[in-house]
Amino acid sequence: MPSTTSILETPARRSTEQACDNLAYATLAVVALIAGLTFRDYGLGWDDYTHAEYADLLLKMFGSGFRDTDALSFANLYMYGGGFDMAAALLHKIIPLELFETRRLLGAIVGVIGLAVSWRLARRVGGPLAGLATVLLLALCPTFYGHMFMNPKDAPFAVAMVILMLGLVRLADEYPSPSPHTILILGLGAGLSIGSRILGGLALVYAVIGFIPIWHADIRARGWREAVHRLGHTGYVMLPGLLLGYLVMGLIWPWSIIEPGNPLHALTYFSKFFEKPWKELFDGAIISVPDMPWSYLPTLFALQMPEILIGLLSVGVGGTAVMVFRATEDPRRKSVLAMLTLAALLPLAVAMLKRPALYNGIRHFIFVIPPMAVMAGIGFSWIIDRLQIRGRAAQSFAVSLFVFGLTLPFVEMIRLHPYQYTYFNEAAGTVRKAEYSFMLDYWGLALKQASEALRTELIERQEVPPQDRKWKVAVCGPQRPAQVALGPDFTIGWDSQAADFAITLGEFYCKGLSAPVYAEIIRDGVVFARVYDIRGLSIASLLSIPAP
């Protein structure tokens, strides 16, 4: 029978839990509203146009009954899933938006789904306060927020992986008899994640290692034979989920099921660097991408994640390490927390050991940010619970620190909009200091605003192109995004000698020109792009090739 104290505390506890849930719903609604109002602000990157072409080829293949198979050999994208690209192309057919605006809108929708699933996952594991903390930490993680609009591969993959993690956590809770809902979530998550990137197979490693406490407890309590029987029963009832996952994978990644060994071929292909090496700026040095040091990922995560997220993640991981080795702890809880910790940290550890080619900041590892936020949210909930014995004043102080920690990235997100993905935290000196040591707008999003600024200036100055030709613009950065942003009245290219204007990104590989500045795109004191008037000037090249 519960004590009188616990009975008296129940209404207050329920009220607090309901308040946390209401605040989480409000956070999701606010993020969805802001995303709906601002998704058009995000420009195209290096890959958008190619991904749109891939979507067209995939839809043609399905529409032709697999007679048109050009999609199965297109660039190297056939080794990725095209689920997001196809969904954007289909959505474009039914809503009155331009194609690339539709892609940005869908990215926002997928991102909000990722926030909701992460909230649900954290709430299930750590309670309503952990869920609320998680959704706030993830929504105010500028790297995740920025990528959800403009990254057609890594952001959807991150959302697929957190769906799969929710399924694995539910499976651990319900083992050895998962419910139909759990089987559905697991199958959908597995199909979406592996169908997006073969790296989704990492979840199998999380499961095998993470379930050790459950299996160990089963063996001790029931013996080897019964434990094996229960494991076999679980595998049997999971067969419909595996079939669903395979079908989903085949739908969004058709190449994967054309030949049984194709997923392994993709794994082999991506295990080695498959492009001509180039150089990027890291920690103040120009380094070839296959030669990035082991410190690349830990350095960038330390400098590009909000400090509050890093601190609370340390609490969550540290608490899990203690709990896993505590004999009295529930084996299911050990398994759940171990899987989440592995999902947050194992990919980084493997990359540090294997040292693959690394580039474009941490975009390929966006998928570890949701589990990081979940572990951080759980860590915050643990802190508040521990401070209960010290009274409300101590808890209020911790909440105030949490709110202050969220305010720092929030302010930077406003300053950087729509380039939140370039965020560096206060420890890094924000983008104002980081621009001299690291890549910022590596995706070239600022070309959209720079192109719009050029068009606006031309209209305001009432300038018209030379007779019988269009304006010629040389671009240092991805060409197609500039062409889309400028429209048909401009000719885009690399040739700066014959151009009227030059648009250059604020990256190390774009040369600063001795020419009149026509317009600048500046955020937080940092130049993200410049438009130069180079009419009548002889500019040999826009590229600045640094010495080895």
Buried (B, 14 or more C-beta within 10 A) or exposed (E): EEEEEEEEEEEEEEEBBEEBBEBBBEBBEEBBEBBEEBBBBBBBBBBBBBBBBBBBBBBBBEEEEEEBBBBBEBEEBBBBBBBBBBBBBEBBEEEEBEBBBBBBBBBBBBBBBBBBBBBBBBBBBBBBBBBBBBBBBBBBBBBBBBBBBBBBBBBBBBBBBBBBBBBBBBBBBBBBEBEEEBBBBBBBBBBBBBBBBBBBBBBEBBBEBBBBBBBBBBBEEEEEEEBBBBBEEBEEBBEEBBEBBBEBBBBBBBBBBBEEEBBEBBEEEBEEBEEEEEBBBBBEEBBBBBEBBEEBBBBBBBBBBBBBBBBBBEBBBEBBEEBBEEEEBEBBBBBBBBBBBBBBBBBBEEBBEEBBBBBBBBBBBBBBBBBBBBBBBBBBBBBBBBBEEEEEEBBEEBBEBBEEBBEBBBEBBEBBBBBBBBBBBEEBBBBEEBBEBBBBBBBBBBBBBBBBBBBEBBEEEEEEBEEEEBBBBBBBBBBBBBBBBBEEEBBBBEEBEEBBBBBBBBBBBBBEBEBEEBBBBEBBEBBBBBBBBBEEBEBEEBEEEEEE
